[in-house]
Structure formats: C-alpha cells, structure tokens
C-alpha cells in the first residue's frame, strides 16, 4: 500500500528495481572501486603516510621501465595488424563462398580463441623452441637453423594465432548485415573480385573492423601469460606489473601499486579511444536479402580452400601437438621414444584439488555472474537512468584493466581486518566475477534490447509483480544470449591466469595455475597432460553450448 504524508499527499512506493540498482552499485563500490581506491592511495603514500609522487617518477624516469610499455605497444600493434590480415579474408571467404567443412572449421577457430594464451606459448615452444620438433627436423634434414621463437617474434605469433578468431567473428557478423542486392549491383557495374573486396566490402565493414582491431589490441596489450613464457628477455608491461608486485611484497609494495595505476591509466585511454572511434564511424546496416554463399570451382576454389585450411591448421596444430606429447614417454624433463599414460598417472594425483577447485570456484563465480548479469542487463535496457548508466560503465571497467592489477588491488584491500579475504576461495570468486562478467552482461543486454517491453507490461496488467514478470516471461526469452555470454565467461574463467596467479595458495590452486606451475618447472610431460585435460574441458563446454543454443552463434 502507498503511505500518506501528514498533509494528505501520497508517498510513492519504492520500485523494487531501484533497490536492486542500489545493491549492485554498493557491491561494485565495495569489491571494485574500494580496492582500486586503496591501490591509488598506496601509490602516492609512503610507508610513513606522507604524500609522494616518487614511485611514479621512479618508473617514468627509468629507460628500462618505459621500455616495457613501448614493447607492449610494439607487440600489440604488430599482432593487431596480422590478425586483420588473416581474419578479414578468412571471414570473407567463409561468408561469400561455400567452403567444404565450414562448420567443422568454425568450431576449431572458436577453440583456437578459447585456449589459455600461455598454453599457446608453451605449445609453440614444443614445436619451435631450442629443442622443438620442427626446429630439430629442419636442422637435421635441411641443415638450417630456424630463427628463435623467443622474444618479440614469438609473442607476436602466439597472440596473432590466438586472437584472429575475434576478427573473424566480428567481420562475419558485419558481412551478414550486408544486403546481397548491393553485391549484385556492383557485379552488374563490373566491380568484382579483389576490386569489390577493397572498394566496397572493406568500407562497409570498417566500423566493425575498427572495433575488432581495438578489441584485439586491448587483449594483446593486457596479455600476461604469453610474454611471461616465450618473451625471455623481451619484457612487456603486464609482466612488469606482476614482477614488480611479487618482488616487492616483502618490502615496498607502493612502487608495485604505482606501476598498476599506470597500467590502469594506459588501458583506460585505449578504451576511451576505442569508444570515440566506434561512435565516430558507427552506422547501421540491415540486410533484407543477406549474402548467400556461392559455389566455387577451379583454381579459385583450390586457393580459397588452401588458405582457410592452412590458417586453421597452423593455428590449432600446436594444441594438437600438446595433446600428442601428453601420450609420449618422458625421462625426467625430456620426452623419449615410445608412448604411455605415465604423464596422466603422474598428473591426476596432482590435480586432486585443482580440478574440484576449478569447478567449485569457477562454477560459483559463473552462477553469480549469470544472476548479476541478467539483473544489470534489465537495469541498463529497461531502467535507463543515471544510476544504471553508472552501473553499466562500472561493469566494463575490469574488461580493460590487466588481470594483475585486479589481483594486486584485491590483495591490498582485503588482507587485514575487518574484511580478510586473502588466502580464501572467496577472493578468487570475487576476482573472477569482476574480471569475467562483462561477456555475459554484454550478451544479455544485446538480447534484451530485441525483446519488446509489452510482454512484461501484459503480465503486470494481469496481476504479476515486476520481478515475477521479468523472471517468468522475459528471462526465458533471453536464454540464448545468456547461454552465449555465460559460455564465454566460463571459458575465460577456467583459463584465467593473470589475477589468479597472484591470489591463489595451495588450497585454492586451479587447473590453469597448476599447468602454469609445471610449465615453469620444465615438467613438460605432466604439463602436457594437464593442458590436454583443460582443452577437453573447453571442447566439452563448446559442444554443450552447440547442443543447448538455438542459433549456435557466439558473439564477443
């Protein structure tokens, strides 16, 4: 019932969604804004409590530290350029022509993007490292010594083959929005082949290409595992954030906080540039007659199929080789002739805690992510006000911040009373929710925008409450978008390394962290077996998505 003021006016009843907005805002404030605030404070305050900019000056004045930022930009720009060169033609061929085995290839392309980046680095070391399979084969057969896989070239190669599926998926979505009548008109005017591709297709897809390029750039810039394993002397900024914290924990943590704040500033600038460029070049296309894939014959068919299969094979071959080596016999840290299940026998006892932790910690995080994402999506789409706009912005901040920064901020904020989370599974769950909820939120928002409000209004007019109308009527219609986003969140959860490696202890070790540990030790047989188990988990996740999803589409 509505309450009355003393002068007879009626006091409106508080909307339940307003209460939910405030609760979510408070959660963001406590678990994200507060830790980042503590991080910022620690970066400008000495151990004696005095204000200082000395830690920032120390970083910015030394050539070594600034060099790590420059290295990250070099790698990210190069990897972005290569992903565009590979991904755009691949998407064009898949959508314009009937490629044999296209569905199977698309599944493999998705799997390429879903593996942990550092596993890609590890697998390329097995192939092209100093004692790698291909390195030894070329040397023994041709007498040629291949260039080193370590350093700039190796980081760029791994990131490119890991991230080109992003460009493929983005551009494929854009091509589906191009009306076929435009292509027919251009063909009638004599514009075909490469000329049509560069003068018509590329300009029409340019907003999406820019969005994909900036997304790849951000992912490459924030990547931690790849340069850590394959970079050797080539130091990048995310690795420097990790090293500065891990080496300084016993003494001066303030410098590590200053490095983390610099990371936040850089990635925030990149994110704002992305938003500006997207808004400036954005336009919409609606295809009344979508592009229909055509049959191809002759040399054109051979070249297109060769390109598609070669790209997918090169991208996925390292993972296949990791699976292969997991069945090889080992002697100490080296692979030997013959096959056995010894690596799995040694690995499985070591995973008694890691696998249950992966499902328990990751599963708990995923359930909470889905619940929060659905509520946030509703607030953003159906209750568009200042508070909910703030929530929408806050939900995207962790996506562009390096994982090491999130991990450091949580450690500093929750390592002493009244709230102590360091060393518990709870801090791992909080980290995963902060880092990986954006996938499900964005997918849920996109789906809800297509569902008319009249459905809920009809339910409310029949006596249903607002919450019941949403959960019983609207939410089931959002299922496909929720499942798609949840899959991406789940894959990123089980392959999470950058924040987890700072937050874990022996009781909360996950499968990915365990793989990282054994790769670092050089126990490649055990690491290969663990990596194969992780690959199997991602593959099963994708298969389950294909089974339960209606349109079988995944959007980033």
C-alpha positions as CSV (number, residue, x, y, z in Angstrom):
1,X,0.0,0.0,0.0
2,X,1.0,3.6,-0.6
3,X,1.8,5.7,2.5
4,X,0.5,9.2,3.1
5,X,2.3,12.3,4.3
6,X,0.8,14.4,7.1
7,X,-0.6,16.9,4.6
8,X,-2.5,14.2,2.8
9,X,-0.1,13.8,-0.2
10,X,0.6,10.2,-1.3
11,X,4.1,8.9,-0.9
12,X,5.0,6.7,-3.9
13,X,6.0,3.1,-3.2
14,X,9.7,2.4,-3.9
15,X,10.4,0.5,-7.1
16,X,12.0,-2.9,-6.4
17,X,14.4,-2.3,-9.3
18,X,15.6,0.9,-7.7
19,X,16.6,-1.2,-4.6
20,X,18.3,-3.7,-6.8
21,X,20.2,-0.9,-8.6
22,X,21.5,0.5,-5.2
23,X,22.5,-3.0,-4.0
24,X,24.5,-3.7,-7.2
25,X,26.1,-0.2,-7.1
26,X,27.2,-0.9,-3.5
27,X,28.7,-4.3,-4.5
28,X,30.7,-2.6,-7.3
29,X,31.7,0.1,-4.8
30,X,33.0,-2.4,-2.2
31,X,34.6,-5.1,-4.3
32,X,35.9,-2.9,-7.2
33,X,36.0,0.8,-6.5
34,X,37.3,0.4,-2.9
35,X,40.2,-1.9,-3.9
36,X,41.2,0.4,-6.8
37,X,41.0,3.4,-4.4
38,X,43.3,1.7,-1.9
39,X,45.6,0.9,-4.8
40,X,45.7,4.5,-5.9
41,X,46.2,5.7,-2.3
42,X,49.1,3.2,-1.8
43,X,50.8,4.5,-5.0
44,X,51.0,8.1,-3.7
45,X,51.7,7.5,0.0
46,X,54.9,6.4,1.6
47,X,55.2,3.8,4.4
48,X,55.3,6.8,6.8
49,X,52.0,8.1,5.5
50,X,53.4,11.1,3.6
51,X,52.2,12.1,0.1
52,X,54.6,11.5,-2.7
53,X,54.9,11.1,-6.5
54,X,58.3,9.4,-6.1
55,X,57.1,6.0,-7.2
56,X,55.7,7.3,-10.4
57,X,58.8,9.4,-11.1
58,X,60.9,6.3,-10.4
59,X,59.0,4.3,-13.0
60,X,58.7,7.1,-15.7
61,X,62.3,8.3,-15.3
62,X,64.0,4.9,-16.0
63,X,64.5,3.7,-19.5
64,X,64.0,0.1,-18.6
65,X,60.5,0.6,-17.2
66,X,59.4,2.8,-20.1
67,X,60.8,0.2,-22.5
68,X,58.3,-2.3,-21.2
69,X,55.4,-0.1,-22.2
70,X,57.0,0.5,-25.6
71,X,57.5,-3.2,-26.1
72,X,53.8,-3.9,-25.2
73,X,52.7,-1.3,-27.8
74,X,55.0,-2.8,-30.5
75,X,53.7,-6.3,-29.8
76,X,50.1,-5.2,-29.7
77,X,50.2,-3.1,-32.8
78,X,52.0,-5.9,-34.8
79,X,49.7,-8.6,-33.6
80,X,46.6,-6.5,-34.4
81,X,47.8,-5.8,-37.9
82,X,48.5,-9.5,-38.5
83,X,45.1,-10.6,-37.1
84,X,43.4,-8.2,-39.5
85,X,45.4,-9.5,-42.4
86,X,44.5,-13.1,-41.5
87,X,41.0,-12.7,-40.1
88,X,39.3,-10.4,-42.6
89,X,39.9,-12.6,-45.7
90,X,39.0,-15.7,-43.7
91,X,35.6,-14.2,-42.8
92,X,35.1,-13.0,-46.3
93,X,35.7,-16.5,-47.8
94,X,33.6,-18.3,-45.3
95,X,30.6,-16.0,-45.9
96,X,30.9,-15.4,-49.6
97,X,31.7,-18.9,-50.8
98,X,30.7,-22.5,-49.9
99,X,33.8,-23.8,-48.1
100,X,33.7,-27.6,-47.6
101,X,33.7,-28.5,-43.9
102,X,33.0,-24.9,-42.9
103,X,31.1,-25.8,-39.8
104,X,33.9,-28.0,-38.5
105,X,36.5,-25.3,-39.3
106,X,34.4,-22.7,-37.4
107,X,34.4,-24.9,-34.3
108,X,38.2,-25.3,-34.5
109,X,38.5,-21.5,-35.0
110,X,36.5,-21.0,-31.8
111,X,38.6,-23.5,-29.9
112,X,41.7,-21.5,-31.0
113,X,40.4,-18.5,-29.3
114,X,39.3,-20.4,-26.2
115,X,42.6,-21.9,-25.0
116,X,44.7,-20.2,-22.4
117,X,47.2,-17.9,-24.1
118,X,50.2,-19.2,-22.2
119,X,49.3,-22.7,-23.4
120,X,49.7,-21.4,-26.9
121,X,53.1,-20.1,-26.0
122,X,54.1,-23.4,-24.3
123,X,52.9,-25.4,-27.4
124,X,54.9,-23.3,-29.8
125,X,58.0,-23.8,-27.6
126,X,57.5,-27.5,-28.0
127,X,57.4,-27.0,-31.8
128,X,59.9,-24.2,-32.5
129,X,61.8,-24.0,-29.2
130,X,65.5,-24.7,-29.0
131,X,64.8,-28.4,-28.8
132,X,61.4,-28.3,-30.6
133,X,60.1,-30.8,-33.0
134,X,60.1,-28.6,-36.1
135,X,63.4,-26.9,-35.1
136,X,65.2,-30.3,-34.9
137,X,63.6,-31.7,-38.0
138,X,64.6,-28.7,-40.2
139,X,68.1,-28.7,-38.7
140,X,68.6,-32.5,-39.3
141,X,67.0,-32.7,-42.7
142,X,68.0,-29.3,-44.3
143,X,70.8,-28.2,-42.1
144,X,69.1,-24.9,-41.5
145,X,68.9,-23.3,-38.1
146,X,65.5,-21.6,-37.7
147,X,65.1,-18.2,-36.1
148,X,64.4,-18.2,-32.3
149,X,60.8,-18.4,-31.3
150,X,61.6,-16.5,-28.1
151,X,61.2,-12.7,-27.8
152,X,59.2,-10.3,-29.9
153,X,58.5,-12.7,-32.8
154,X,57.3,-15.5,-30.7
155,X,54.9,-13.3,-28.6
156,X,53.5,-11.7,-31.8
157,X,53.0,-15.1,-33.4
158,X,51.2,-16.6,-30.4
159,X,48.9,-13.6,-29.9
160,X,48.1,-13.4,-33.6
161,X,47.0,-17.0,-33.8
162,X,45.1,-16.7,-30.5
163,X,43.2,-13.5,-31.4
164,X,42.5,-13.7,-35.1
165,X,39.2,-15.6,-34.3
166,X,38.0,-12.3,-32.8
167,X,38.4,-10.5,-36.1
168,X,36.8,-13.5,-37.9
169,X,33.7,-13.4,-35.7
170,X,33.3,-9.6,-35.8
171,X,33.7,-9.3,-39.6
172,X,31.5,-12.4,-40.2
173,X,28.7,-10.6,-38.2
174,X,29.2,-7.5,-40.3
175,X,29.1,-9.4,-43.6
176,X,25.7,-10.9,-42.6
177,X,24.3,-7.4,-42.4
178,X,25.3,-6.5,-46.0
179,X,22.4,-6.7,-48.4
180,X,23.0,-9.1,-51.3
181,X,21.5,-6.6,-53.7
182,X,24.5,-4.3,-53.2
183,X,26.8,-7.1,-54.4
184,X,24.6,-7.8,-57.4
185,X,24.6,-4.1,-58.3
186,X,28.3,-3.9,-58.1
187,X,28.7,-7.0,-60.2
188,X,26.4,-5.5,-62.9
189,X,28.7,-2.5,-63.0
190,X,31.8,-4.7,-63.4
191,X,33.1,-4.4,-59.9
192,X,34.0,-8.0,-58.8
193,X,36.8,-10.0,-57.1
194,X,39.6,-8.1,-55.3
195,X,38.3,-4.7,-56.6
196,X,34.9,-5.2,-54.9
197,X,36.6,-6.5,-51.8
198,X,38.7,-3.4,-51.3
199,X,36.4,-0.7,-52.6
200,X,33.0,-2.0,-51.3
201,X,33.3,-4.8,-48.7
202,X,36.1,-3.2,-46.6
203,X,34.4,0.3,-46.4
204,X,31.0,-1.3,-45.4
205,X,32.7,-3.3,-42.7
206,X,35.0,-0.6,-41.5
207,X,33.2,0.2,-38.2
208,X,33.3,-3.4,-37.3
209,X,36.9,-3.8,-38.4
210,X,37.9,-0.9,-36.2
211,X,36.0,-2.3,-33.2
212,X,37.7,-5.7,-33.8
213,X,41.1,-4.2,-34.2
214,X,40.8,-2.2,-30.9
215,X,39.5,-5.2,-29.1
216,X,42.4,-7.3,-30.3
217,X,44.8,-4.5,-29.3
218,X,43.4,-4.3,-25.8
219,X,43.6,-8.1,-25.3
220,X,47.1,-8.3,-26.7
221,X,48.3,-5.3,-24.6
222,X,46.9,-6.8,-21.3
223,X,48.1,-10.4,-22.0
224,X,50.3,-11.7,-19.3
225,X,50.9,-15.4,-19.9
226,X,52.3,-15.3,-23.4
227,X,55.2,-12.9,-22.9
228,X,55.9,-14.5,-19.5
229,X,56.7,-17.8,-21.1
230,X,58.0,-17.0,-24.5
231,X,59.3,-13.5,-24.1
232,X,62.5,-14.3,-22.2
233,X,64.4,-11.0,-22.3
234,X,61.7,-9.2,-24.1
235,X,59.8,-7.7,-21.2
236,X,56.3,-6.4,-21.6
237,X,54.2,-4.1,-19.3
238,X,51.8,-6.7,-17.8
239,X,54.7,-8.9,-16.9
240,X,56.4,-5.9,-15.3
241,X,53.3,-5.2,-13.2
242,X,53.4,-8.8,-11.9
243,X,57.1,-8.9,-11.3
244,X,57.1,-5.5,-9.5
245,X,54.5,-6.8,-7.1
246,X,55.9,-10.3,-6.5
247,X,59.4,-9.0,-5.9
248,X,58.3,-6.1,-3.7
249,X,55.8,-7.8,-1.4
250,X,58.3,-8.3,1.3
251,X,59.2,-4.6,1.4
252,X,57.9,-1.7,-0.8
253,X,54.5,-2.5,-2.2
254,X,53.9,1.1,-3.0
255,X,56.0,1.0,-6.2
256,X,54.0,-2.0,-7.4
257,X,50.8,0.0,-6.8
258,X,52.2,2.9,-8.8
259,X,53.0,0.6,-11.7
260,X,49.5,-0.9,-11.5
261,X,48.0,2.6,-11.6
262,X,50.0,3.5,-14.7
263,X,48.5,0.3,-16.2
264,X,45.0,1.5,-15.4
265,X,45.7,4.9,-17.0
266,X,47.1,3.3,-20.2
267,X,44.3,0.8,-20.7
268,X,41.6,3.4,-19.8
269,X,43.0,5.7,-22.5
270,X,42.9,2.8,-25.0
271,X,39.3,2.1,-24.0
272,X,38.2,5.7,-24.4
273,X,39.9,5.9,-27.8
274,X,38.0,2.8,-28.8
275,X,34.7,4.3,-27.7
276,X,35.4,7.5,-29.6
277,X,36.4,5.8,-32.8
278,X,33.4,3.4,-32.6
279,X,31.0,6.3,-32.1
280,X,32.5,8.4,-34.9
281,X,32.5,5.7,-37.5
282,X,29.3,3.9,-36.5
283,X,26.5,3.3,-38.9
284,X,23.8,0.6,-39.1
285,X,23.1,-1.9,-41.9
286,X,20.0,-4.1,-42.3
287,X,20.1,-6.9,-44.9
288,X,16.7,-7.6,-46.4
289,X,18.4,-10.2,-48.6
290,X,21.5,-11.5,-46.7
291,X,24.6,-12.6,-48.6
292,X,24.3,-16.2,-49.9
293,X,27.4,-18.3,-50.2
294,X,28.2,-19.3,-53.7
295,X,29.7,-22.4,-55.2
296,X,33.3,-22.0,-56.4
297,X,35.3,-24.1,-58.8
298,X,38.7,-24.4,-60.4
299,X,41.9,-22.7,-59.2
300,X,39.9,-20.2,-57.2
301,X,38.3,-23.0,-55.2
302,X,41.7,-24.6,-54.6
303,X,43.3,-21.4,-53.4
304,X,40.4,-20.4,-51.1
305,X,40.2,-23.9,-49.5
306,X,44.0,-24.0,-49.2
307,X,44.0,-20.6,-47.4
308,X,41.2,-21.5,-45.0
309,X,42.5,-24.9,-44.1
310,X,46.1,-23.7,-43.8
311,X,45.2,-20.9,-41.4
312,X,43.1,-23.1,-39.2
313,X,45.7,-25.9,-39.2
314,X,48.6,-23.6,-38.3
315,X,46.5,-22.0,-35.5
316,X,45.4,-25.3,-34.0
317,X,48.4,-27.5,-34.7
318,X,50.3,-26.5,-31.6
319,X,47.4,-27.6,-29.4
320,X,47.2,-30.9,-31.2
321,X,50.9,-31.4,-30.6
322,X,50.5,-30.8,-26.9
323,X,47.8,-33.5,-26.9
324,X,50.2,-35.8,-28.8
325,X,53.1,-35.2,-26.4
326,X,50.9,-35.9,-23.4
327,X,51.0,-39.6,-24.5
328,X,54.8,-39.7,-25.0
329,X,57.1,-41.3,-22.6
330,X,59.3,-39.0,-20.6
331,X,62.7,-39.3,-18.9
332,X,62.9,-36.6,-16.3
333,X,62.0,-33.4,-18.1
334,X,62.6,-34.8,-21.6
335,X,60.3,-36.6,-24.0
336,X,61.7,-40.0,-25.2
337,X,60.6,-42.6,-27.8
338,X,57.5,-44.6,-27.1
339,X,54.1,-43.9,-25.7
340,X,52.4,-44.4,-22.4
341,X,49.9,-42.9,-20.0
342,X,52.6,-42.1,-17.4
343,X,52.1,-38.4,-17.7
344,X,48.4,-38.7,-16.9
345,X,49.2,-41.1,-14.0
346,X,51.6,-38.5,-12.5
347,X,49.3,-35.6,-13.3
348,X,46.0,-36.9,-12.0
349,X,47.1,-37.1,-8.3
350,X,48.4,-33.6,-8.6
351,X,45.0,-32.4,-9.8
352,X,43.0,-33.8,-6.8
353,X,42.5,-30.3,-5.6
354,X,43.0,-28.3,-8.8
355,X,40.1,-29.8,-10.8
356,X,37.5,-29.6,-8.0
357,X,38.7,-26.1,-7.2
358,X,38.3,-25.2,-10.9
359,X,34.7,-26.3,-10.9
360,X,33.8,-25.1,-7.4
361,X,35.4,-21.7,-7.6
362,X,34.6,-21.2,-11.3
363,X,31.1,-22.6,-11.0
364,X,30.3,-20.4,-8.1
365,X,31.6,-17.4,-9.9
366,X,29.6,-18.3,-13.1
367,X,26.3,-18.7,-11.2
368,X,26.8,-15.3,-9.6
369,X,27.9,-13.8,-12.9
370,X,24.7,-15.0,-14.6
371,X,22.5,-13.8,-11.8
372,X,24.1,-10.3,-11.7
373,X,24.4,-10.0,-15.5
374,X,20.7,-10.7,-16.0
375,X,19.8,-8.0,-13.4
376,X,22.3,-5.5,-14.8
377,X,21.0,-6.1,-18.4
378,X,17.5,-5.4,-17.3
379,X,18.5,-2.2,-15.4
380,X,20.5,-0.9,-18.4
381,X,17.8,-1.6,-21.0
382,X,14.6,-1.2,-19.1
383,X,15.5,1.3,-16.4
384,X,17.8,3.7,-18.2
385,X,18.7,6.3,-15.6
386,X,21.9,7.9,-14.2
387,X,22.5,5.2,-11.5
388,X,22.1,2.4,-14.0
389,X,24.3,4.1,-16.6
390,X,27.0,4.3,-13.9
391,X,26.5,0.5,-13.2
392,X,26.8,-0.2,-17.0
393,X,30.1,1.8,-17.1
394,X,31.5,0.1,-14.0
395,X,30.7,-3.3,-15.4
396,X,33.0,-2.7,-18.4
397,X,36.0,-1.2,-16.4
398,X,37.5,-4.6,-15.4
399,X,37.4,-5.8,-19.0
400,X,40.1,-3.3,-20.0
401,X,42.2,-3.4,-16.8
402,X,45.1,-6.0,-16.8
403,X,44.3,-9.0,-14.5
404,X,47.4,-8.5,-12.5
405,X,46.1,-5.0,-11.5
406,X,42.8,-6.5,-10.2
407,X,44.7,-9.2,-8.3
408,X,47.0,-6.6,-6.7
409,X,44.2,-4.3,-5.7
410,X,42.2,-7.1,-4.0
411,X,45.3,-8.3,-2.1
412,X,46.0,-4.8,-0.8
413,X,42.3,-4.1,0.1
414,X,41.4,-7.3,1.8
415,X,44.5,-8.5,3.6
416,X,43.6,-7.1,7.1
417,X,40.5,-6.7,9.3
418,X,37.7,-6.0,9.2
419,X,37.4,-8.0,5.9
420,X,40.2,-10.6,5.3
421,X,39.7,-12.5,2.1
422,X,43.4,-13.1,1.1
423,X,44.1,-16.8,1.0
424,X,40.5,-17.8,0.7
425,X,38.5,-19.2,-2.2
426,X,36.2,-16.2,-1.8
427,X,38.8,-13.7,-3.1
428,X,39.2,-15.9,-6.2
429,X,35.5,-15.9,-6.8
430,X,35.3,-12.1,-6.4
431,X,38.2,-11.7,-8.8
432,X,36.6,-13.9,-11.5
433,X,33.2,-12.1,-11.1
434,X,34.9,-8.7,-11.5
435,X,37.1,-9.8,-14.5
436,X,34.7,-12.1,-16.4
437,X,31.2,-10.8,-16.0
438,X,31.3,-8.4,-19.0
439,X,30.9,-11.1,-21.5
440,X,27.5,-12.3,-20.1
441,X,26.4,-8.7,-19.4
442,X,27.0,-7.5,-22.9
443,X,25.4,-10.6,-24.5
444,X,22.4,-10.3,-22.2
445,X,22.0,-6.6,-22.9
446,X,22.1,-7.3,-26.7
447,X,19.4,-10.0,-26.4
448,X,17.1,-8.0,-24.1
449,X,17.2,-5.0,-26.5
450,X,15.4,-7.2,-29.0
451,X,12.6,-8.2,-26.7
452,X,9.6,-5.8,-26.5
453,X,8.6,-4.3,-23.2
454,X,4.9,-5.0,-24.0
455,X,5.4,-8.7,-22.9
456,X,6.2,-7.7,-19.3
457,X,3.5,-5.0,-19.3
458,X,0.9,-7.5,-20.3
459,X,2.0,-9.8,-17.4
460,X,1.9,-6.9,-14.9
461,X,-1.6,-5.9,-16.1
462,X,-2.7,-9.4,-15.3
463,X,-1.6,-9.1,-11.7
464,X,2.0,-10.3,-11.9
465,X,4.7,-8.4,-9.9
466,X,7.5,-6.7,-11.8
467,X,10.1,-9.2,-10.6
468,X,7.9,-12.2,-11.4
469,X,7.0,-10.8,-14.9
470,X,10.7,-10.4,-15.7
471,X,11.9,-13.8,-14.4
472,X,8.9,-15.8,-15.7
473,X,8.3,-14.1,-19.0
474,X,11.3,-12.1,-20.2
475,X,14.2,-14.1,-18.8
476,X,13.3,-17.3,-20.7
477,X,13.3,-15.3,-23.9
478,X,16.8,-14.1,-23.1
479,X,18.1,-17.7,-22.7
480,X,20.2,-17.9,-25.8
481,X,22.0,-14.6,-25.2
482,X,22.6,-15.6,-21.6
483,X,24.0,-19.0,-22.6
484,X,26.2,-17.5,-25.2
485,X,27.7,-14.9,-22.8
486,X,27.9,-17.5,-20.0
487,X,30.0,-19.8,-22.2
488,X,32.5,-17.0,-22.9
489,X,32.6,-16.2,-19.2
490,X,33.1,-19.9,-18.3
491,X,35.9,-20.4,-20.8
492,X,37.7,-17.3,-19.6
493,X,37.2,-18.4,-16.0
494,X,38.8,-21.8,-16.4
495,X,41.7,-20.4,-18.4
496,X,42.2,-17.4,-16.0
497,X,45.8,-16.9,-15.0
498,X,46.9,-13.2,-14.6
499,X,44.8,-12.4,-11.5
500,X,44.7,-16.0,-10.2
501,X,48.5,-16.4,-10.0
502,X,48.6,-13.5,-7.6
503,X,45.6,-14.6,-5.4
504,X,46.0,-18.4,-5.1
505,X,47.5,-20.5,-2.4
506,X,47.9,-24.3,-2.2
507,X,44.3,-24.7,-1.1
508,X,42.8,-22.7,-4.0
509,X,45.0,-23.9,-6.9
510,X,43.1,-24.2,-10.1
511,X,43.9,-26.3,-13.2
512,X,45.3,-23.3,-15.2
513,X,47.5,-22.3,-12.3
514,X,48.7,-25.9,-11.9
515,X,49.6,-26.0,-15.6
516,X,51.5,-22.8,-15.3
517,X,53.4,-24.1,-12.3
518,X,54.6,-27.3,-14.1
519,X,55.4,-25.5,-17.3
520,X,57.5,-23.1,-15.3
521,X,59.3,-26.1,-13.7
522,X,60.0,-27.6,-17.1
523,X,57.9,-30.7,-16.3
524,X,56.5,-30.8,-19.9
525,X,55.0,-34.3,-19.8
526,X,52.9,-33.5,-16.8
527,X,52.1,-30.1,-18.1
528,X,51.0,-31.5,-21.5
529,X,48.6,-34.0,-19.8
530,X,47.1,-31.1,-17.7
531,X,46.8,-28.9,-20.7
532,X,45.0,-31.7,-22.6
533,X,42.5,-32.1,-19.8
534,X,41.9,-28.3,-19.9
535,X,41.5,-28.5,-23.7
536,X,39.0,-31.3,-23.2
537,X,37.0,-29.1,-20.8
538,X,36.8,-26.2,-23.2
539,X,35.8,-28.5,-26.0
540,X,33.0,-30.1,-23.9
541,X,31.8,-26.6,-23.0
542,X,31.6,-25.6,-26.6
543,X,29.8,-28.8,-27.5
544,X,27.2,-28.3,-24.7
545,X,26.7,-24.8,-26.0
546,X,26.0,-26.1,-29.5
547,X,23.5,-28.6,-28.1
548,X,21.5,-26.1,-25.9
549,X,21.8,-23.0,-28.0
550,X,19.2,-22.2,-30.6
551,X,21.1,-20.3,-33.2
552,X,24.6,-21.7,-32.4
553,X,26.2,-18.3,-32.6
554,X,28.8,-16.9,-30.2
555,X,29.3,-13.1,-30.1
556,X,32.2,-11.2,-28.4
